[in-house]
Every structure is written in structure tokens, then in C-alpha cells.
Amino acid sequence: MEIFHNRVVTKVATQTALTSMQILVIMLGGGLGAVARFVLSTTVNEKLSTNFPYGTLTVNVLGSFVMGFLAVFLVEKMGLDPLLRLGIFVGFLGAFTTFSTFSMETLNLLEQGESLRALVNIFISVSFSVLAVWLGAILAKQLGS
């Protein structure tokens, strides 16, 4: 988590209140990321079978790759402005896929020699997320009855 914050968000995340410019940049990035996710996942699903969520898999893997690449290239090597970091990482990639953040945090645990914590993070995140979706669906079905 520390490496992720150092690469991507830095001191901006420790502020107690967001400025109007930060909110605007996150909103713009998020809007673009959401549209990109929809377009890409829909296109992939139209081209391939719908028996498997290829579109979601594509955006999750691509988003993870892009986050890892940009975290090193734009932030570490190019010194990207913190405001643009928010727009790209929190806004665009956050809306494109939250799986990229999960993947980056898991990589950070592995880089810190925390293999067991990384595996626990993977297991708990995936298991609990699937369980939460299932429980939410059950609750919603019961409310409609």
C-alpha cells in the first residue's frame, strides 16, 4: 500500500478535504474511465462468446497492466503532477477498473516480502466480493417479493 501511495497518490491522499480542482479532475477522469470500460467490455463481449465475462476480464487485466506501467513510467520516471495523478489513477483507472488498485496493492505486498498477506488479500478480496454480490442479490430479491 505504501509503494502504491508513493507512486500514485502521494501527499494528495492525506489531505482532509479535496479542492474543487481535485474533484473536477477526478470526475473528468472517472467519466472517461467509465465510458472506456463500457465501450471496451461491450466490444470484447460482442466479438467473443458471452458464455464467459471476457469483457470484464479484459478491462480488469488491461487496467492492472496500465496502472502498473503508468505508476512507474509517468510517476517515477516522469514526475507526473499530483493533480494529473488523481485524474488518471483515481479517476480514469478507478472507474475503468477497481481491480487495478487491488492488483497494485497485492503487488506491493509481494514486493515487501509479504507473500502470505498477498495470498490472504487475494483470497479474501475475491471470496468476500463474490459473497457480497450474492448476498446483495438475495437481499434485493427478497425486498421485491
C-alpha positions as CSV (number, residue, x, y, z in Angstrom):
1,M,0.0,0.0,0.0
2,E,2.8,2.4,0.8
3,I,4.5,1.8,-2.5
4,F,1.2,2.4,-4.3
5,H,0.6,5.6,-2.5
6,N,4.2,6.8,-3.1
7,R,3.9,6.0,-6.8
8,V,0.4,7.2,-7.5
9,V,-1.3,9.4,-4.9
10,T,1.5,10.7,-2.6
11,K,0.5,13.5,-0.3
12,V,-2.7,14.3,-2.0
13,A,-4.4,11.4,-0.3
14,T,-3.5,12.6,3.1
15,Q,-5.4,15.8,2.8
16,T,-8.5,16.1,4.9
17,A,-10.6,17.9,2.2
18,L,-10.4,17.9,-1.6
19,T,-10.1,21.1,-3.5
20,S,-12.7,21.9,-6.2
21,M,-10.0,21.3,-8.9
22,Q,-9.1,17.9,-7.5
23,I,-12.8,16.9,-7.5
24,L,-13.2,18.2,-11.1
25,V,-10.1,16.2,-12.3
26,I,-11.3,13.0,-10.6
27,M,-14.8,13.5,-12.0
28,L,-13.5,14.0,-15.6
29,G,-11.1,11.1,-15.3
30,G,-13.9,8.9,-13.8
31,G,-16.3,9.8,-16.5
32,L,-13.9,8.9,-19.3
33,G,-12.8,5.7,-17.5
34,A,-16.4,4.6,-17.1
35,V,-17.2,5.2,-20.8
36,A,-13.9,3.4,-21.8
37,R,-14.9,0.4,-19.7
38,F,-18.3,0.2,-21.2
39,V,-17.1,0.5,-24.8
40,L,-14.2,-1.9,-24.4
41,S,-16.1,-4.6,-22.4
42,T,-19.1,-4.4,-24.8
43,T,-16.9,-4.6,-27.9
44,V,-15.0,-7.6,-26.5
45,N,-18.2,-9.4,-25.5
46,E,-19.7,-8.8,-29.0
47,K,-16.6,-10.2,-30.6
48,L,-16.3,-13.2,-28.3
49,S,-18.7,-15.6,-26.7
50,T,-20.9,-14.3,-23.9
51,N,-20.6,-17.6,-22.0
52,F,-17.7,-16.1,-20.1
53,P,-17.2,-12.5,-19.0
54,Y,-14.4,-11.8,-21.4
55,G,-15.1,-8.0,-21.5
56,T,-14.8,-7.7,-17.7
57,L,-11.7,-9.9,-17.7
58,T,-10.2,-7.7,-20.4
59,V,-10.8,-4.4,-18.6
60,N,-9.5,-5.8,-15.3
61,V,-6.3,-7.2,-16.8
62,L,-5.7,-4.2,-19.0
63,G,-6.4,-1.8,-16.2
64,S,-4.0,-3.6,-13.9
65,F,-1.3,-3.5,-16.6
66,V,-1.9,0.2,-17.4
67,M,-1.8,1.1,-13.7
68,G,1.5,-0.8,-13.1
69,F,3.0,0.7,-16.3
70,L,1.9,4.3,-15.6
71,A,2.8,4.2,-11.9
72,V,6.4,3.6,-12.9
73,F,6.7,5.4,-16.2
74,L,4.6,8.6,-15.5
75,V,5.1,8.9,-11.8
76,E,8.6,7.6,-11.0
77,K,10.3,8.4,-14.3
78,M,8.4,11.5,-15.5
79,G,7.4,13.0,-12.2
80,L,3.8,13.4,-13.2
81,D,1.9,16.3,-11.4
82,P,-0.1,15.1,-8.4
83,L,-3.3,16.6,-9.8
84,L,-2.9,14.6,-13.0
85,R,-2.1,11.5,-10.9
86,L,-5.6,11.9,-9.3
87,G,-7.3,12.2,-12.7
88,I,-5.5,9.2,-14.2
89,F,-5.2,6.8,-11.3
90,V,-8.2,7.6,-9.0
91,G,-10.5,8.9,-11.7
92,F,-9.9,7.1,-15.0
93,L,-8.4,3.9,-13.8
94,G,-10.7,3.9,-10.7
95,A,-13.7,4.0,-13.0
96,F,-12.2,1.7,-15.6
97,T,-11.5,-1.0,-13.1
98,T,-11.1,-1.1,-9.3
99,F,-9.3,-4.4,-9.9
100,S,-6.2,-2.5,-10.9
101,T,-5.9,-1.0,-7.4
102,F,-6.4,-4.4,-5.8
103,S,-3.7,-5.8,-8.1
104,M,-1.2,-2.9,-7.4
105,E,-1.8,-3.3,-3.6
106,T,-1.2,-7.1,-3.9
107,L,2.0,-6.5,-5.9
108,N,3.2,-4.1,-3.2
109,L,2.7,-6.8,-0.5
110,L,4.7,-9.2,-2.7
111,E,7.5,-6.7,-3.3
112,Q,7.6,-6.1,0.5
113,G,8.1,-9.9,1.0
114,E,4.6,-10.3,2.4
115,S,3.6,-13.3,0.4
116,L,1.2,-14.7,2.9
117,R,-0.5,-11.3,3.3
118,A,-0.7,-11.1,-0.5
119,L,-2.4,-14.5,-0.8
120,V,-4.7,-13.7,2.0
121,N,-5.6,-10.4,0.3
122,I,-6.3,-12.3,-2.9
123,F,-8.4,-14.9,-1.2
124,I,-10.4,-12.6,1.0
125,S,-10.9,-9.9,-1.7
126,V,-12.2,-12.3,-4.3
127,S,-14.2,-14.5,-2.0
128,F,-15.8,-11.7,0.0
129,S,-16.6,-9.7,-3.1
130,V,-18.3,-12.7,-4.7
131,L,-20.1,-13.4,-1.4
132,A,-21.2,-9.7,-1.1
133,V,-22.6,-9.7,-4.6
134,W,-24.5,-12.8,-3.9
135,L,-25.8,-11.5,-0.6
136,G,-26.8,-8.2,-2.1
137,A,-28.7,-10.0,-4.9
138,I,-30.5,-12.2,-2.3
139,L,-31.5,-9.2,-0.3
140,A,-32.7,-7.3,-3.3
141,K,-34.8,-10.3,-4.5
142,Q,-36.4,-10.5,-1.0
143,L,-37.2,-6.8,-1.0
144,G,-39.0,-7.2,-4.3
145,S,-41.2,-10.1,-3.1
